[in-house]
Amino acid sequence: KDFRGSSHRILAAWVRELPAGTRIVELGVAAGHLAALVDRHDLEWLALEADIGHLPELRRRFSGAAVVDVQGLTRLPRGHDAVIMADVLDHLVNPEHILLMAHDALPPGGRLLVSVPNVAHLYVRLQLLLGRFPYAERGILDRTHRVFFTRRSTRELLARCDFAVERETVSTVPLPLVFPGWPGWLLETSGRLLEAATRVLPKLLGYQFIVAARRV
């Protein structure tokens, strides 16, 4: 997700603001794309990932890594300053359970960075008007999603788990993935226009919600 307005670019920008020596644990890192975007070597970054096929990337990009089933965890490792769950909560049967484990593992004031898809996006609303809920291989209606989020439900979930939202924004529709044949200049122009419209109508046009919160 390395394109204009993507959730990974937004999260990477936020992680770059963390002070040197920050201890991070990230759940569901896949091949470590977020860490690659951040490109900092002064962070202590632990990766938890279920796919053993990503081990070579994990060894190269992280301070430490473990191959685990995130849903099977009973606790998260302590001693970290921040927890990252990028596009993870929506794939879990019980995201509240994972957030409560993150709360228990973090010290007071510890940071939580999350991104979740917006099921109230215009595309989904239009599909519902047509009586459809078309699951797909990726996107908001990815068939592996177990929980669907709106901005309100995201805020409420974090509040129930004693996290205080400090910063939030939305990503835009991934135009390079939706229209891979478009020339670069058209994607750039369209991306800027879409960003402006999304700032005005975040709940309707926001593709994902990206939130930074602190452990209360």
C-alpha positions in Angstrom: 0.0 0.0 0.0 2.7 2.4 -1.0 0.7 5.0 -2.9 -0.7 8.5 -2.4 -3.2 8.6 0.5 -2.8 5.0 1.5 -3.1 3.9 5.1 0.4 2.5 5.2 1.9 5.8 4.1 -0.1 7.6 6.8 1.0 5.1 9.5 4.6 5.2 8.3 4.6 9.0 8.6 3.3 8.7 12.2 5.8 6.1 13.1 8.6 8.3 11.8 7.6 10.8 14.4 8.3 8.4 17.3 11.5 9.1 19.2 14.6 7.0 18.7 14.7 3.9 20.8 10.9 3.5 20.8 10.0 -0.2 21.4 7.2 -1.4 19.0 5.3 -4.6 18.7 3.4 -5.0 15.4 0.8 -7.7 14.8 0.1 -9.2 11.4 3.1 -7.6 9.7 2.9 -9.8 6.5 6.2 -9.2 4.8 7.0 -6.0 6.8 5.8 -3.5 4.3 5.1 -0.8 6.9 8.6 -1.2 8.5 10.1 -1.0 5.0 8.2 2.3 4.4 9.3 3.7 7.8 13.0 2.8 7.0 14.4 3.5 10.5 17.0 1.5 12.3 16.8 3.3 15.6 13.5 1.6 16.6 13.3 -1.7 18.5 10.6 -3.4 16.4 9.1 -6.8 17.2 7.0 -8.5 14.5 4.3 -11.1 15.1 3.1 -12.8 11.9 1.2 -16.0 11.1 2.6 -16.8 7.7 5.9 -18.7 8.0 6.6 -17.9 4.4 7.5 -14.3 5.4 10.4 -15.3 7.7 13.2 -14.1 5.3 11.7 -10.6 5.2 11.0 -10.6 9.0 14.6 -11.5 9.8 15.8 -8.7 7.5 13.5 -5.9 8.5 12.8 -6.4 12.3 14.8 -6.4 15.5 12.9 -9.6 16.4 10.1 -11.8 15.0 7.8 -14.7 15.9 5.5 -16.8 13.8 2.3 -17.0 15.7 -1.4 -17.2 15.2 -2.5 -13.7 16.5 -6.0 -15.0 17.3 -4.5 -17.7 19.5 -2.5 -15.4 21.7 -3.4 -15.1 25.4 -1.2 -12.1 26.0 1.1 -9.7 24.2 4.8 -9.2 25.2 5.3 -6.4 27.7 8.1 -3.9 27.7 7.0 -2.0 24.6 6.0 1.6 24.1 3.7 1.1 21.1 1.5 -1.5 19.5 0.6 -1.4 15.7 -2.3 -3.3 14.2 -2.5 -2.2 10.5 -5.4 -3.9 8.7 -5.6 -6.6 11.4 -8.6 -6.0 13.6 -11.1 -6.6 10.8 -9.7 -10.1 10.2 -10.2 -11.2 13.8 -13.2 -12.9 15.3 -12.9 -10.9 18.5 -10.9 -7.7 18.0 -11.9 -6.4 21.5 -9.9 -9.3 23.0 -6.7 -8.3 21.2 -7.2 -4.7 22.1 -7.6 -5.6 25.7 -4.4 -7.6 25.6 -2.6 -4.6 24.0 -4.0 -2.4 26.9 -2.6 -4.9 29.4 0.8 -5.0 27.7 1.3 -1.3 27.3 2.4 1.1 30.1 0.1 4.1 30.9 0.4 6.5 28.0 1.6 3.8 25.6 0.6 4.2 22.0 -1.7 2.2 19.8 -1.8 2.7 16.0 -4.5 1.0 14.0 -6.2 1.0 10.6 -9.5 -0.5 9.7 -11.7 -0.4 6.6 -14.7 1.8 6.4 -17.8 -0.3 5.7 -19.9 2.9 5.4 -18.0 4.0 2.3 -20.0 5.2 -0.6 -19.3 2.1 -2.7 -20.7 -0.2 0.0 -23.8 2.1 0.5 -24.6 2.0 -3.2 -24.2 -1.8 -3.3 -26.6 -2.1 -0.4 -29.1 0.1 -2.2 -28.9 -2.4 -5.0 -29.5 -5.3 -2.6 -25.9 -6.5 -2.9 -23.0 -7.2 -0.5 -20.4 -8.4 -2.9 -17.5 -10.1 -1.1 -14.2 -9.8 -3.0 -10.6 -11.0 -2.9 -9.5 -7.6 -1.4 -10.8 -4.2 -0.4 -13.4 -3.2 2.1 -15.5 -6.3 1.4 -12.5 -8.7 1.5 -14.0 -12.1 2.1 -11.6 -12.7 5.0 -13.0 -9.8 7.0 -14.8 -10.9 10.1 -15.8 -7.6 11.6 -16.8 -4.4 9.8 -16.2 -0.9 11.1 -17.6 2.6 10.9 -15.9 5.6 12.4 -18.3 5.6 15.4 -17.9 1.8 16.0 -14.1 2.2 15.8 -14.1 5.0 18.4 -16.5 3.0 20.7 -14.4 -0.1 20.5 -11.2 1.8 21.5 -13.0 3.5 24.3 -14.3 0.2 25.7 -10.8 -1.0 25.8 -9.6 2.2 27.6 -7.7 3.8 24.7 -8.1 7.5 24.2 -8.1 8.6 20.6 -5.5 11.4 20.0 -5.3 11.5 16.3 -7.4 10.1 13.4 -7.7 10.5 9.7 -8.9 8.5 6.7 -7.2 7.0 3.6 -8.5 7.4 0.1 -9.6 4.8 -2.3 -6.5 3.0 -3.8 -6.8 4.4 -7.3 -3.5 2.6 -8.5 -5.1 -0.7 -7.6 -8.6 0.1 -8.9 -7.3 1.6 -12.2 -3.9 0.0 -12.8 -3.9 1.0 -16.4 -4.2 4.7 -15.8 -1.2 6.9 -16.6 0.8 8.4 -13.7 -0.3 12.0 -14.4 -4.0 11.0 -14.3 -3.6 9.0 -11.1 -1.8 11.9 -9.5 -4.4 14.5 -10.5 -7.3 12.2 -9.6 -5.6 11.4 -6.3 -5.3 15.0 -5.3 -9.0 15.7 -6.1 -10.1 12.6 -4.2 -8.0 13.6 -1.2 -9.8 17.0 -1.1 -13.2 15.4 -1.4 -12.4 12.9 1.3 -11.3 15.6 3.7 -14.8 17.1 3.3 -16.7 13.8 3.5 -14.5 11.4 5.5 -17.3 9.1 6.7 -18.6 8.7 3.1 -15.4 8.7 1.0 -12.8 7.5 3.5 -11.5 4.1 2.5 -9.9 3.3 5.9 -9.9 4.9 9.3 -6.4 5.4 10.7 -6.2 6.1 14.5 -3.5 6.9 17.0 -4.6 6.4 20.6 -3.0 6.3 24.0 -3.5 3.7 26.7 -5.5 5.2 29.6 
